[in-house]
Amino acid sequence: MKAMLYHRIGGPEVLEYTDVPDPVPGPGDVVVDVAATALNRLDVLQRNGWYHMDGFTLPHIAGMDIAGTVAVVGAAVAEWQPGDRVVVDPSMAGVRDDSKLAGMGDLYGDLGILGGILDGGYAERCLVPASHCYQVPDHVSLEEAATFPTVWLTAGHALFATGGLAADETVMIHAAGSGVSVAGIQLAKHAGATVLATAGTDAKCERATEIGADHVLNNRTGDVTGWAMEVTGGRGVDMVFDHVGTALFPQSLFSLAIGGRLVNCGNASGDEATIASLGHLFHNGLSIIGSDPYRPDEMGPLWDTFCAGLASGEMRAVIDSQYPLAEAAAAQQKMLDSDFFGKILLRP
Ligand SMILES: NC(=O)c1ccc[n+]([C@@H]2O[C@H](COP(=O)([O-])OP(=O)(O)OC[C@H]3O[C@@H](n4cnc5c(N)ncnc54)[C@H](OP(=O)(O)O)[C@@H]3O)[C@@H](O)[C@H]2O)c1
């Protein structure tokens, strides 16, 4: 099969579009013919060498978010047939024992992630545990399905399991055009919350309104804290859901209401953050909460919510652009340039 892999760390030139052996399933696995793979920030962070997940090795095939059709089923797999349309949970927590990918399910240690440390979807085919496939209903395209796993699960886990967002609350979400935030805005609206969204351009702010944000601000030109206070009548927001990290951390902290929570799941702009006033933190009873990895049992219910949301028109799978697999370098550059809203897809 054709795959896009790299043997060394570096710029786009390290990506090689080449032939590799087809994967062979274990008894509890299936091999998926990949129809679409969504890019994630991790793809470029690891290729550039800016960050590597524990267990990352070279050569590496990236691509965490895979949708396609079942091509080959393992000997012990009864629930899937060739031709079934599936989307895949890329986190190897909760994998059945007869899968080749079993034994890497420690959420806080040895956690296998397809496309993170295991071979992923930048390829014509991908080996996945049968237990981690979910049926794609007819009304959802495989391209729409590929936009889902990592970012919707990350956003859902952060907003609800970690942050406990409630219907009558206000939440501020940064980088509105990023995969995680496109999901977060829609999930927060679905839950009945009021959403304040910020982004790096006016055009992205406008798009955020289209997917449900109640209030939007350009965070490069606007005063984030002043705006959050104005919009909430001087109260502040109940929650900030942030994955931008360094760049917007102080503004986020000072935008919180009394008892507010800053829920963080990423560090796109940097890993260091300064608390300018511990007094402000403790006096107002603020919480800073890291959002740990989502759990395997979160995929099914959230996938059902997403599919129902697409059917009713309440939710959208926001696809920014699609590239042939051979043009993965151009797709990754678009991500590095932050020149996108929603998900960038590769089509093997
Ligand atoms: N904890 C987890 O389980 C988990 C899972 C998935 C992802 N993540 C993390 O979540 C983050 C987002 O992932 P993603 O795939 O959604 O990323 P993404 O789509 O690539 O979006 C990242 C966005 O961050 C914003 N940004 C970058 N530098 C900035 C700066 N200096 N100031 C303000 N905004 C800045 C940009 O938005 P603008 O264009 O608006 O400036 C950019 O589009 C990443 O850090 C990723 O590692 C964590």
The ligand as a Tripos MOL2 file, in Angstrom:
@<TRIPOS>MOLECULE
LIG
   48    52     1     0     0
SMALL
NO_CHARGES

@<TRIPOS>ATOM
      1 N1         -5.2000   16.9350   25.9110 N.am      1 LIG1
      2 C1         -5.5680   16.2370   24.8560 C.2       1 LIG1
      3 O1         -6.0250   15.0940   24.9570 O.2       1 LIG1
      4 C2         -5.4710   16.8810   23.5190 C.ar      1 LIG1
      5 C3         -6.0420   16.2730   22.4030 C.ar      1 LIG1
      6 C4         -6.0300   16.9440   21.1840 C.ar      1 LIG1
      7 C5         -5.4070   18.1690   21.0920 C.ar      1 LIG1
      8 N2         -4.8140   18.7010   22.1870 N.ar      1 LIG1
      9 C6         -4.1360   19.9930   22.1170 C.3       1 LIG1
     10 O2         -5.0930   20.9840   21.8680 O.3       1 LIG1
     11 C7         -4.5000   21.9930   21.0750 C.3       1 LIG1
     12 C8         -5.3660   22.2360   19.8700 C.3       1 LIG1
     13 O3         -5.3760   21.1200   19.0380 O.3       1 LIG1
     14 P1         -6.0340   21.2780   17.6260 P.3       1 LIG1
     15 O4         -5.7290   20.0440   16.8470 O.co2     1 LIG1
     16 O5         -7.4460   21.7170   17.7520 O.co2     1 LIG1
     17 O6         -5.1210   22.4720   17.0760 O.3       1 LIG1
     18 P2         -5.2560   23.3660   15.8400 P.3       1 LIG1
     19 O7         -6.5440   23.0110   15.1030 O.co2     1 LIG1
     20 O8         -4.0040   23.2720   15.1100 O.co2     1 LIG1
     21 O9         -5.4120   24.8410   16.4750 O.3       1 LIG1
     22 C9         -4.4470   25.4980   17.2230 C.3       1 LIG1
     23 C10        -4.8360   26.9830   17.2690 C.3       1 LIG1
     24 O10        -4.1820   27.6120   18.3560 O.3       1 LIG1
     25 C11        -4.2220   29.0140   18.1060 C.3       1 LIG1
     26 N3         -2.9700   29.6540   18.4800 N.ar      1 LIG1
     27 C12        -1.7260   29.2240   18.2210 C.ar      1 LIG1
     28 N4         -0.8390   30.1380   18.6750 N.ar      1 LIG1
     29 C13        -1.5460   31.1480   19.2420 C.ar      1 LIG1
     30 C14        -1.2050   32.3620   19.8820 C.ar      1 LIG1
     31 N5          0.0610   32.7530   20.0470 N.pl3     1 LIG1
     32 N6         -2.2160   33.1470   20.3380 N.ar      1 LIG1
     33 C15        -3.4970   32.7750   20.1860 C.ar      1 LIG1
     34 N7         -3.8810   31.6360   19.5660 N.ar      1 LIG1
     35 C16        -2.9120   30.8320   19.1080 C.ar      1 LIG1
     36 C17        -4.4710   29.2250   16.6260 C.3       1 LIG1
     37 O11        -5.7660   29.7910   16.4890 O.3       1 LIG1
     38 P3         -6.0400   31.2040   15.7430 P.3       1 LIG1
     39 O12        -5.9280   30.9090   14.3050 O.co2     1 LIG1
     40 O13        -7.3810   31.6140   16.1840 O.co2     1 LIG1
     41 O14        -4.9820   32.1350   16.2000 O.co2     1 LIG1
     42 C18        -4.4250   27.8070   16.0770 C.3       1 LIG1
     43 O15        -5.2860   27.6450   14.9910 O.3       1 LIG1
     44 C19        -3.0770   21.5620   20.7670 C.3       1 LIG1
     45 O16        -2.2140   22.1570   21.7040 O.3       1 LIG1
     46 C20        -3.1360   20.0830   20.9800 C.3       1 LIG1
     47 O17        -1.8840   19.5540   21.3030 O.3       1 LIG1
     48 C21        -4.8640   18.1000   23.3770 C.ar      1 LIG1
@<TRIPOS>BOND
     1     1     2 1
     2     2     3 2
     3     2     4 1
     4     4     5 ar
     5     4    48 ar
     6     5     6 ar
     7     6     7 ar
     8     7     8 ar
     9     8     9 1
    10     8    48 ar
    11     9    10 1
    12     9    46 1
    13    10    11 1
    14    11    12 1
    15    11    44 1
    16    12    13 1
    17    13    14 1
    18    14    15 2
    19    14    16 1
    20    14    17 1
    21    17    18 1
    22    18    19 2
    23    18    20 1
    24    18    21 1
    25    21    22 1
    26    22    23 1
    27    23    24 1
    28    23    42 1
    29    24    25 1
    30    25    26 1
    31    25    36 1
    32    26    27 ar
    33    26    35 ar
    34    27    28 ar
    35    28    29 ar
    36    29    30 ar
    37    29    35 ar
    38    30    31 1
    39    30    32 ar
    40    32    33 ar
    41    33    34 ar
    42    34    35 ar
    43    36    37 1
    44    36    42 1
    45    37    38 1
    46    38    39 2
    47    38    40 1
    48    38    41 1
    49    42    43 1
    50    44    45 1
    51    44    46 1
    52    46    47 1
@<TRIPOS>SUBSTRUCTURE
     1 LIG1         1 GROUP 0 **** ****
